[in-house]
Each structure stands twice: as structure tokens, then as C-alpha cells.
């Protein structure tokens, strides 16, 4: 990544600008803008987040916002209500209050003397979510957004549920917010009021993940903020960006296909090989995302006729087949470009599951094959959402394949470029009323190494409806279909395709209450296949960014991921340790440290033995002032209920100033 220190316009920044909401709540904003913006006004770009501009997102803010400001924009990075140096309390994700605050900030920005009146909104993850949601509210000044690693469907394609099943990240993310919510503001910014604000955040904190468990179907809670409920509400231009190593790649194609009320040429998608990061510094294979963003903003906020509206509807990186590894620094592959989406160049290549456990290109007779996977099947699946630069991607699938029912093709006689979401159709029966289905599509090398191409999971009680589940009748044959996650992957000649099926997918999703045997009688696989591109059909510029954050590293970051089995008890344990290090800001001196530990345990023969627990520590200091919070939370279950427990402790210096225990029991329902 090339560091740019001189821009077309000189940049100034304001560390703390107060933006007061209608109810008197003061939001704290950091603003970068051209020095001469008072004489030559510029459009504004809002990023609205709970992650603390003073320390939480400072590293990426420094790379991103001065660059955009230097190209003629006012970048406004707001600490969301109840976070960082802003007043108030945040009580959930994507609340009506959060979205109204963003609309009010947009109106405020449009009315400033340094602003032309045109505003854009951008963000990754949370900021990508609320960019879409705010666009659906149509604030008058909002003309365009860039949404990265986000979703249009909060129930079926977020961090809580997938295919109607509880993701392990529901606990993981709940534990994160249990730790993030009560972090104190900086006394240098808010003054003596910091302690009162901190105490209010501690008192208001709670187990959000228990609340999310209470909403186990696609009800009104999840429909709020899901722009898929009404794509037509979005009239701003939308550039949607995702990564194949990220959890949120499916939304990009849906948005481009379904946004009909954006300006002509105002719905575009880009998906590269990255994990959950901004693409100008993401791995593998970062691109010149900031140059792309400037082009987007120049066209839609400044009216410059630069061709951004005529770019291909979708630009996708087709990854070459590579042997399985939990991390890739770089990926080989080809950029393709589709003028329209869905693309007529993508055809369906059909395969059939056969009784000899083969994957055929012709018809197959009905069969009966059963699978009863151990509860720990899925341990090599990696993280649901790869976000840190470490071993978080899916590893070699041979162990999980051996515990599943597999169907293999013959070695391919020709290369296949899979572009889109493969579709699995199965006829099956279950011996239990509550069961789950996991399907993995793998690329198998001649020596047996198995790389996961893509996957999907399904709560079989939701086979017909995400809103109205119904239990299975034991032994009754049913037909189900499951669309696997979108992908762009080149399977070479000589390799085999494998469909791997299991009724257990740990720890990706919480196990069914009883061991399950599924019996299959028929099945098919529809592959979205595109003609192989011989060379790049699109080229991005090399990545650029502004100067990095100036810090002293007091403790380096590190991460570990371990899978262990106790031979005596047979308990299998996955331990994830992420130490985010400790740093001191060279400008204002704030010291911040953070670390997290997750432990997931299960007995292969007992799904009710499943347990997940997470511990976080947050530290802040400057001179004689210091705070520390320690949060722990866990989840277990019996046949009828989930049990979620938690504990929060806060220290000012060495004095314990807050302590609270939490415990909630939530009925399982159809899970």
C-alpha cells in the first residue's frame, strides 16, 4: 500500500466537533476537510459507528478519511450515541434512534457553510449496515452510499442466524458488545463528566445475545433494518463491496439485482478475495479502493462525468483453486466483469447424487444412505466471519468429510468457473423432530486434500418458512433446497468436486438437542458456471492510503487458535485467543489495550454438552488515570432451554467500582 502525504487540497481536522440532536444529546464527531472548504464548499461523507473514533477505528480512519478529504470531501466520523465521547445510551443494534441520529447528522452536515449540500454515507460492517438502512429512510441530502461487508437481511444473513440456525457468533458478538458497551469516554474530551457517563453505560449494559435468542424466527425485530423487505425504498446510488473471505458476500449480488429505484448506473458491486476489512488494506490482494471511492463520490456527489455510472454491474475475483490453508497472504485468480446482473453468461451445470456416493452428470436411481455425524463435525470450518489476520479460514476438510456423507465426481475433464450460489436439492428424512442440515462443496485434489469452496446450513424446521417453523415428522420424506453461499472459484481439470452432508456443524452453529440421523434418497447440485476468463476483464489501481496512525506499541498483538481433545473425557475443545495489543496515541497520549478469549467445548456423542464462553478485557490509561473492564459470558443448553450467563466488573485504578452478574433462560422452540 502506497502512502500518500500530499493531496490536491490541503487537509485540516477537528478532533471533537459537537453535533447536538433534537433531544439535546451531544454526539462527538471527528472531521477532516479541505482547509479552503469555507471558500470552496465540498460534499460531506458520514461514517456513523459505535467503535470509538479516539482509539477503536483510528488506524483505518487515519488511512481513509484524510485521503478522501484531500480529494475534496468533508469526512465526518461520528461516535454513535452512547459510545466513545458521545453522550446518551445505546440499547441495541440499528435502533430507530441510531438511524434517526444519522439522518439528523446528514441534515446538519448539509447545512454547514463548508458543505455543498450533497452528502454520502459509507462504512464497513455496522457502518455498511446503517448506510443501507439510512438510505432506505431517504434523508433529502443523501445522494449516494458505499456499503462494505454488510447485509440486506438481518435475520438470514447476519451474525446471529444462518439458515434459521443459531450461529456461534451470536454468543461471540454478544460477548463483544457486552465488553464494548461500557467503555469509558476520554476525560480529555468530555471533562469531569466522564465518570457519570461511564457509570450510566455500565448500568445500562446487558446480554444482548439473550435478546437475540428470544427472536428465533424472522419476526418484526429482524425485519426492522432489513432493506430486503423493500429494496425500492433506496433511491441513493449504491456501491456494494464484499470479500469471499467475509461472511457478508451474499448481499452484494442481491443488492445489485434488486435495487431498481437508484439512479441509472447507480447500483454496482465489487467482490474480491478479502476478509472482513476495507479493501485498500485488506488481505489477500488489496486494491486501490480509495481511488475507486473517489471516482464514485466524484460522480454522484459532484456530478463529474467520469464514467462511474457506466462501470460493470459486478466486478468479481475468481479465485484459482489452492490447497487448503487457514490463511492466505495472497490469492491467484482473475478479475471478471459483468455488464448486467444477474448475468446471462452464467449457465447451470447439473450434477446428481448417486447411491454409490458419486456425483454424476446424468440421472441416478433413488437410494437410501444414512448419516449420523458426531457433534464435533465441522471443527475445521474456520471462523464464520474472518476478521483478523490469522488462521481463521477453513482448513483441510478431510476430517469433517470423513464424518459426513460425501458424494464425489470423477476427476474433471475441463475447468469449471463457479460464479454465484450453488443450489442443493435433497429428498431426506430425519429420525428426530428438530434437525439441521449442513452442506459443503469441496475441491478435492488427487492426493485427497479437500478445500472448501462454499457451504450452507439449514434448520430443517424452517425448510418451508423462516417465519413459521414446523417440526419434522419422524421418518417422513421431505424435499428441501439449500442455496450455498456465493463464491467465484475455478476448479481445475484433474480435481474432483465433493458434496459433503452432515446433521452437525460445530461450532459454526449450535447443535440440535438430540443426535440426529438423516437418510437421503435423492439429491442434485446446480452449479452456476461461467465461461473461463483467460485474462483479467477489469484492472484496479494499486492500493493507496493516507499516513498511518502514529502510535507507540506497548504490547504487540497476537492470536492463537487451538483444537484439543481430552483422551479420558473425550471432550473436544476449540480455544481462540486474540490479543489486540496495547498502544499509546502519540498525539493525545491515550493508552488502550484489549484482549479476548473464547472456549468452545463439546462431547462428540452428546449435543447437550455444548458450551461456549468468552472473556474480554479492556484497559484505558493516561498518566494517573486508568480504567479496566472484565466481562465474561457463557451459553449452554438443555433439551428445552438455552442458558446464558454473564458477569461485568469495572475498575478505576485498582478500585472495583462496578460488579454485576446476569443470567437468562430462553426457550429453544424449534432450535
N, C-alpha and C positions, 0 to 999 in steps of 0.2 A: 504494500500500500504506500503510495507516494504522499508525503506530507506537503501540503500547500500552505505557504505562510503569507503570500501576497495575493490579494484578490482584486477584482475590478473596482470594488468600493471598500473603503476603509471601514472596519467594524469596531463598534463600541458595545459594551454590555453593561447591563444594570443587574446587580446581584439579587436585589429584593424590591420588586415593584408590587405594591398592594392593589389588588382588584377586589372591590367590595361588592358583594352580592346584595340582592334586594332585601334579604333578611338581616343584613349587617355583618355577615360573616366575611372576614378578610382572607382572600386567597393570596398566597405568595407566588410571584412569578419571577423567573429569570429571563431577561430579554436581551437578545443580540439584534442589532440593526445597523444599517449603514450610518456612518457619522453624519452624513448630509441629508438624512431622511426627512428632517424638518423642512428642508427646502425642496427636496425631490422625493415625495412620499412613495412608499413601496407597499406591495401586498403583504399580508401577515400570514404566518403558518403557526398553528397551535398544536402542541403536544401536551395532553392532559393526562397525568399519571399519578398513582399513589406511591411511586417508588423513590421519592426524595431526590430532588434536584441537587441538594447540597453534598450528597455522597452516594446515593443509590444508583443513579444513572449518569453520574458526572463523566465517567470515562467515555461513554458513547456520545453524550451531549457535546463534549469538547471536540470530538471528531466531526460531528454532524452540523450543529447549528451555526457555528461561525462560518462554515463553508457556504451554507445557504444564504446567510446574511451578507456575506461578501459578494454574492451574486445578485444582490438587490432585493432582499426579503427581511422582514422583521420576524424573528423566530421567538415564539413565546412558549416557554416551558413552565407549565403551571403545576405546583403541588396540589393535588386534589384535596378537597375538604377533608379535614381530619388527619392529614399526612404531612410529613416534613414540617415546614414552617407556616402552614396554613391553619387557620382556626377551624373549629367545628369537629364533628364526629362522622366517620364513615361507618355505615352499618351493613353493607353488603356490596357485592359486585354490581356494577351497571344499574344502580338505583335511578329512579326518576330524578332525584335530587342531583346526582352526579351529571346526568345528561343535561338537565336544565342549567346547571352551573357552566357547563361547556358552551351551551348556546349563549348564555349571558356574557361569557368571556369573548366569544366571537363578536357579539354586538359591541362590546366595549372596545375591542381592537379596531373594528371597522370605523369607529368614531374618533380615533386618535388622529391628531394632526399629522403624524408621520405615516399614516396608512392611507392607501388609495381607496379603501372601502371594500376591496376584494380580499377574501380570507380563504386559506386552505387548512386542512387538518391532516395530520399524519401520525403514525405510531405503529409499533410492533407489539403483538400480543394484546395486553389490556388496551393500549393506545390504538391498536388496529381495530379491536372490537368497538370501542366507543367512537372511533371515527365513522364506522359504518352506521352505528346506531344514531349518532348525532345527524349524519347526512339524511337519515330517514325522517328526522324531525323538520328538515328543511329550514334552518335558520337563513334569513334572506341573504346575508353576506357570504355564506359558504358556497364556493363555486366548484371546488374540486377536493379530493382526498387521495392520499396514498395509504393503503391499509396493508400491513405486512403480518404474516403468520397469525391470521385471525380467522374467525368463522362467522358464517351467516346463520348457524343453527346451534343455539346454546345447549340444547339437550343432547342431540345425537352426535355432535362433532366438536365437543369442547373437552375440558379436562376432568369432567365429573362422570359422565356416562358415555359408553360407546356400544352401539347395538343394543341398547337397553340394559347393559350390564355396568356395574359399578367399577370404574377404573381405580386402580390403586392410587392414582394421582388425586382422587377425591380426598383421601386422607393426607397425601403428601402436600397438596396445595392448601388444604385447610390448616395443616401444621405450619406452613409457611406464613399464612395470613395471621395465625394466632401469634406468631413471632413479629411480623411486620407491623401489625396494627398499633401496638402500644409503644413504638419507638418515640423518643422524646424530640421536641423541636430543638433547634440550636439557640441557646441563650443569647448568642451574639446578635441574632436576628430578632427574636421575639422579646428579649429582655427578661425582667423578673417574672413575667407571666409564664415562663417555660414550665415551672413545676406544676402549676394549676392545669395547664394544657396536658401535661404528661399524665397526671392523675386521672383526668377525665377520660383519656384514651385507655388507660388501664382498667378503669371501672366499666367502660362500655365494651371491652373485649369479650370474645366468646368463641364457641365451637361452631364456626360457620359450616364445617363439613357435616355436622349433625343435621343442620338445617337442610343442606343439600340432599342428605339421605332421606329426609322426610318427603321430598318431592321425587319419587322414584319413577314416575311416568312423565310423559311430555305434556305437562299441565300448563296453566296460565303463568306460573312462575317462570318457566323456561321459555315460553313464547314471548314474554317481555324481553326485548333486546335481540330477538332472533329476526333478522331482517328478511329471512326466507319466508316469513309469514306474509310479507307484502313487498316484493322486490320493487314494485312500481313506485313506492314511496321515495326512492332515492333518485334525485334529479341532478345531483352533482356528478361531475366526471370522476371515475373511479379507476385507479391503478392498483390492482391487487397483486401482491408478491408473496410467494411461498417457497419452501425448500423441501426436497424429497426426504431429508433427514429430520424434518419437523413433523409435529402432529397435525398441523393445520393445512395440509396441501390440498385437501378435497374442495375447500371453499372457493379456490381460485377459479376453477373451471365452471362451477355453478354460478358464480357472480358474473363472469363474462357472458355466459349463455343466457342468463335470466334478467340482467339489468337492461330494460327496454326504454326507460324514460331518461337515461343520461343523454347529454348532447351527442350528436353524431360523432362517432370515433372516440367516445368518452368512457368506454369500458374495455380495459386491457388487462392482460395477465402475464406474469413472469414467474416461472418456477425453475430454480436451479438446484444444485446438489446439496445445498447448505443445511445446517441445523438451524435452531431457533435463534437467529441473530440477524442484525442488519447486514445486507449483502456486501457492503463495501469493506467489512472486516470479518465476515463470517467465513467459516471453513466447512467443507473444502471449496476451493475455487471461487474466491470473491470476485466481484465485478465492479465496474465503475458505476455503482448505484447512484452516487450523488450527482454525477453528470446526467444520469437518466432522470433523476428527480428535478433537477434544474430545468431540463427540457420540458417536463410535464408541467411544472409550475409556470414557466415562461409562456407556454401556450394557453393554459386555462385561467391563469390569474393576470397575465399581462397582455394576452391577446396577440402574442407573437406567432406569426405563421411559420412555424419551424418543422411541421410535418409530424408532430407527436400524435396528432389525431389519425394519421394515416399509417401508423406502425401496425404490424400484425396484431391480430386479436390475442394470440397466445404465442409466447416465446418460451420454449421448454428445452431443458437439457436432458438429452437421452444418455443415461449412464451406461457405459460399457460394463459387461459382466466382469466382476472381480471376485476373487476368492474371499470367503467370509472373514471379516475382521470387525472388532467392536469400535474401530475408529479409522478414518481415512484422512490423511492430511491433504491429499489431492485426489481427484477422480478423473479418469479418462472418459471421454464422451463427445457428443456432438450437439450443438445448439440447432434446434429446428424452429421453424416459424410457420404459423397457420394464420392465413388472412381472415378466416371466419371460424367461429367455434359455436357448436361442435363442427368438426372438420369432416367433409365428405371423403377425404383421403384415408380416413381410418375405417377399416373394414373389420368384420368379426371373423375370427378364426376359431372354429369349434372343435372341442375335444369331448370325448365321452369316457366316463369312469367305467371300468370293466371288472368282472368278478375275479379275474386273475391279477388284480391290483395294477393293471396297466392303464395308461391314459391314451386312448385311441383317437384317430381322426375320423373313424367311421362309427357305425352303430354298435351297441353292445347289448347282450341279453340281460334281463333282470337277474339279480344275485342277492345273497344275504351275507353281509360281512359286519361283524360287531367290533366296537372299540370301547374300551373302558380304561381311559388313561389315568395314571396316578395323579394325585392332586398337585404334585410339583411339576407337572408338564408345562413347559414354557419358560423355564429359567434362563434360557439363552436368547430370549426375545429382546433384551436390552430395555432401555427406558421408553416409556410411551412418548415422551417429548424430549428429544436430545437437546440439551441447552448449554451444557458445559463442555469445554474442550477436553474430553476424556473418553474412557471406554464405555460409552452409553448406547452405541448402536447394537443391532442384533449380531450375535456371533454365529459360529458354525451351528447349523440346525440339526446335525446328525443325531444328537442325544434326544432332542424333542421329537424328531421324525421317528425314532425307534419306539417312542412311547405313544405314537399316533397311528392312525390308519392312513397309509400312503398309497398313491397311485402315480406311477412313473411312465413317462413317454419313452419311446425309443430315442436314441441319440438323434438330434435334429439334423436333417439333411440340408437345411438352409437357415440362415439367420432370421430371427424374428425381432422386430422392434415393437415392444408392448408400450402403447401410449394411451393412458386412460385407466379406468377402473374395471378390472376383470370381473365377470359375473359367474357365480357358482349357483347351480340349481341342484337340489338334492331331494330324494324321497327317503324318509327315515322314520324310525320310531324310537321312543325313549321308554326305559323301564321306570322312570321317576316323573312326577308331575311338574317338577321345576328342573330345568336343564339348560345348559348353554352349549353353543357350538363355536368352535374356533377353526378357521381355515387359513392355511398358509400356502402361498405359491412360492416354490423354491426353484433355484437354478442349480442343478446338480452337475458337478464336474466328473470326469471319467474316473477319478480316484475316490469318489464318494463324498467329497466336500460339498456342503449344502448351504448356499447363500439365500437368505430370504429376499424375495423380490418385493412382495407385498402381502397383506393379510387382512382379515376381517373377523369380527366376533359378533355373535347374536344371542340374545336372550330368547330362547325358543318360546317362552310365554308371550313374547311380543312379535311373533312371526307374522301376525296379520296387522297389528296396530301398536304404535308407540304410546298411544293414549289409553287404550282399553285392553290390557293384557288378559290372557286366559290360560289356565293351567293345561298341561298336556294330559291326555288320557293314556294311561299306560298301555303300551302295545299297539296303539293306533297309528297307522301310517299317515304321515303328513308330507306335504310338499313345501319346501322352503327355498327362498332365493336370498343370496347374500352378495352384495356388491363390495368387492375388496377395495382397499384404499387406492387412490390414483397413483400412478407411477409412470415413469418413462425409462425403459430398461431394454437393453439389447442382449438377447440370448444368442450366443454364437453356435455355429454348427458344431456338432460333436457333443455338446452338453444336452442334458435331459431336463424336461420340466417335471416338477413333482407337485402334486396336490396333497397336503398333509392335513388330516382332520382329527380333532380331539374335542372331548367334552370337558377339558380342564385347560386353563390358560393362566397360570400363576407366575408371577404376581401381577401380570397386566390387569386382570380383572379378579374380583372377589369370587371364591368358589361357590358352586351350588351347595345347598345344605346337606345333600347326601351324595355318595358316589353314584355316578351315572354310567349306564351302558347305552350307547346309541347303536342302532342297527341300520345299515344302509342297504337299499335295494337298487337304486338308480342314481345317476349323477351326471352332470355335464359342466364344462368350463367354456365360457365365451371369452376369448382374448381380443381386446381392441388392438389390432395390428396395423401399423403404418408402414408404407414403403421405406426401406432403409435409406437414410440420407448418407451420401458419400462424403459430404463435407459440411462445414458449418453453414447454415442458412441465415444466420444472424451473428453479428460480432458486437460485443460490448467493449467499451473502453476499459483500460486498466484502472484499478481502484485508486481513488484519491480521497483525501480527507484533510481536515484542519489539524493543527498541532495537538498532540495528545495531552491528557491531563497531567499536570505537574504534581507528583506525589513523592513522598518517601515511603518505601516499603519497609514496614516494621516486622511483618511476618508474611512470608511468601504463601501464596495459595497452593493447594494440593487437593487431589481427590483419589479415592480408592473405591473399588467395587470387588467384593469377595463372596463366593458361594462356598459354603461349608456343609458337611454332613456329619452329625454325631453318630458314630457307628453303633453305640449302645442304644440310644433312644430312637435312632433313625430320623430325628428331626433335621430338616434341611433349612439352612439359614442364608439369606441374602443380606449382606451388610453394605450400605452405601455411606461413605464419609466424604463430605465436601467441606473443606476448609477454604473459605473465601479470602483468607489472609487478613492482615491489619495494615492500614495505610494512614499517613498524615498528609493532609492537603497543604501544599507549600504556600498557598496564598492566605488562607484564613486559619490554618492550624488545627482543624477538626480531625481527630483521630477516630477511626471507625474500624471495628473488627467483627467478623461474623463467621459462624461455622454451624454445620448441620450433620446429624447422624440419623439414618433410617435403618431399621432392622425388620425384616420380613421373615417369619418362620412358619413352617407347615410340616405335618407328617404326611407322607405320600398316600397313606391309606385312610386319612381322616380329614375331610374338608373342614370340619368344625374346629380343628386345631389351628386354623389360620389366625395369625396375629400380625398386625402391623403397628409399629411405633416410631415416633420421630421426636428428636430433641433438637432445639435451636438455642443458640446463644448470640446475643447482640451486645456489643460494647461501644460506648462513646466516651470521649475524653478530650479535655483541653486544659492544660495547667492543672489546677487543683480540683477542677470539676470532672466528675465521671459518673456514668450510669452503666448498669448491666441488667439485662433481662434474660431469664432462662425459661423456656417454655417446653413442655413435654405433652405429648398426646398419643393415644393408642386406640386401636379398634380391634374388637373380637366379635364373635357371633355365636349364638346357639341356633337351634333349628328354626326358631320363631322370631328372634330379635337380633339387632346389632347393638353392641355396647360400645359407646365412645366416651373416653375419659380424657381429662386434660389437667394441666397444672401450670400456673403462671407465677413466677417470682420476679420481683424487681428490686434493684439495689441502687441507692445513691451513695457513692463511695463504698464503704463496707457495710452500710446500714440497710437492712431489709425493710423496704418501705411499702411493699405490697405482696400479698400472697393469696391465691385463690385456687380452689380445686373445682373441677367440673365433672359431671357425669350425666350422660343422657342415654336412654334406651329407646330405640326406634324399631317398630315392627318391620320385618323383612318383606312382607307382602309377596310379590312374585319374583323375588330375587334369591 
